[in-house]
Amino acid sequence: MKKPLYPVSDHAVVRYLECVRGVDVDRLRAKIGKAAEQAIDLGACGAISGGFIFKIRDGVVTTVVHQNRPDRHTDRSGVKRSRDE
């Protein structure tokens, strides 16, 4: 898909999912929180559940990524790639 000419905020995307697509964001938030609850209680920086990694910082789940999919911003060694690669 071609990148839009103008940026769209995360807030706008969430509102679109709620209003247009009918996604229950609060229910999703509870499901994510439940999946990471034990790891947060233990002070971990992440949790693996259902094939996903829940990354945690300061007791907050900050992102969710596929467990077996490499981060698109880093190579396998975790080193940030340049945009020219």
Secondary structure, DSSP 8 states (H G I E B T S, - for coil): ----SS---HHHHHHHHHHTS---HHHHHHHHHHHHHHHHHTT-SEEEETTEEEEEETTEEEEEEETTS--TTB-TTS-B--TT-
